[in-house]
Every structure is written in structure tokens, then in C-alpha cells.
Amino acid sequence: EPDAMTYALISGAVGIVLGIPLGIARGHHSQVRLHDKQGHFIVDPSLVVMLIWLGAFGLRYAIRLFLPAAGPITLGVSDGLLVFAITSVIVARVVIFRKYVTLKNALPAQG
């Protein structure tokens, strides 16, 4: 029988695969504005990111609470949820940063 590490690696890979498209979608739907202070930008608040984090941690807690006898698979699946949440947020931030760079480069040159 596979150990907890095997389940964690498999569910972590699944978390990455599922987190990437969600992060891309989240980043594309985020409003990004340039700030008056050079080198800064504003990202409008998003309920989606908070819900992803709360959902992942809540589901992880529930799995460990209600299925403690499931053993290694419980640990692996719950760790995969965290990888999913982290991946989606990191990818969204990369997309948002690219939006900022595009906005910044569209400004007329300041001399």
C-alpha cells in the first residue's frame, strides 16, 4: 500500500494541474490600475481569492476531522488542497503582474 508521501505527491500534482487554469482565469478577471506612485499598482479586492483559501483550509480541516481513520490517503488529499489553493493564487499574481507591466509600458515616456 502506498504511503502518505505518495498520496501527497499525486494529489499535489493534481492540485497544480487544477490550480493553474483557475489562477489564469482569476488573474484575467482582476481589475488592475496604476497607482500615482511610480512602480505601484492597485488590484481591486476579490472575494474569489478569500473563498479559495477558506475553502481549501476548511475542506482540509473537515477531511482530517471526519476521516481520521482513512490514514495516509487523508493526509495526501488534504495536502493536495493546499497545493491547489497556493498554485491558483501564485498563477493569478503572475497574470496580474503581467497586466501591470502592460499598463506601465503603455504610458508615455516621462522625461
DOZA-431647 format. One record per residue (C-alpha): x, y, z; residue in one letter. Coordinates in steps of 0.05 Angstrom, whole numbers, padded with zeros to 5 digits, always signed. Layout:
XYZA;...
// end
This chain:
+00000+00000+00000E;+00026+00070-00018P;+00048+00115+00039D;+00026+00186+00055A;+00083+00216+00014M;+00059+00181-00049T;-00012+00205-00039Y;+00014+00275-00024A;+00055+00277-00088L;-00003+00252-00130I;-00054+00300-00100S;-00003+00356-00102G;+00006+00345-00177A;-00069+00344-00186V;-00073+00409-00145G;-00022+00442-00191I;-00058+00419-00254V;-00125+00445-00228L;-00097+00508-00195G;-00063+00535-00258I;-00126+00546-00300P;-00163+00575-00241L;-00105+00623-00228G;-00104+00644-00301I;-00179+00657-00300A;-00175+00695-00234R;-00117+00738-00259G;-00152+00755-00324H;-00215+00777-00287H;-00177+00821-00237S;-00181+00896-00245Q;-00111+00926-00245V;-00098+01001-00242R;-00034+01042-00239L;-00022+01080-00174H;+00001+01152-00173D;+00065+01130-00141K;+00113+01103-00193Q;+00124+01028-00190G;+00059+01014-00154H;-00007+00987-00177F;-00075+00972-00147I;-00112+00906-00153V;-00185+00912-00135D;-00204+00866-00077P;-00230+00798-00096S;-00276+00753-00057L;-00253+00695-00101V;-00183+00691-00070V;-00210+00692+00001M;-00261+00638-00016L;-00207+00594-00048I;-00165+00598+00015W;-00223+00589+00063L;-00250+00532+00022G;-00183+00496+00017A;-00168+00502+00091F;-00240+00487+00112G;-00243+00424+00068L;-00174+00403+00092R;-00197+00410+00165Y;-00262+00373+00151A;-00226+00315+00117I;-00178+00307+00175R;-00234+00314+00226L;-00286+00268+00196F;-00240+00216+00163L;-00183+00206+00213P;-00184+00131+00202A;-00171+00139+00127A;-00097+00145+00143G;-00046+00165+00091P;-00096+00180+00037I;-00129+00232+00082T;-00063+00268+00092L;-00046+00265+00019G;-00112+00291-00006V;-00115+00347+00045S;-00045+00369+00026D;-00066+00370-00047G;-00120+00420-00029L;-00068+00467-00002L;-00025+00459-00064V;-00086+00475-00107F;-00100+00539-00068A;-00027+00562-00068I;-00019+00547-00142T;-00081+00585-00162S;-00061+00647-00123V;+00011+00647-00149I;-00011+00639-00221V;-00063+00694-00212A;-00009+00741-00185R;+00036+00727-00245V;-00021+00744-00293V;-00037+00807-00252I;+00036+00828-00254F;+00037+00820-00329R;-00024+00864-00334K;+00013+00917-00293Y;+00073+00914-00338V;+00028+00923-00399T;-00005+00983-00367L;+00062+01013-00347K;+00091+01004-00416N;+00030+01037-00448A;+00046+01102-00411L;+00081+01158-00449P;+00154+01163-00433A;+00169+01211-00375Q;+00230+01253-00381G;
// end
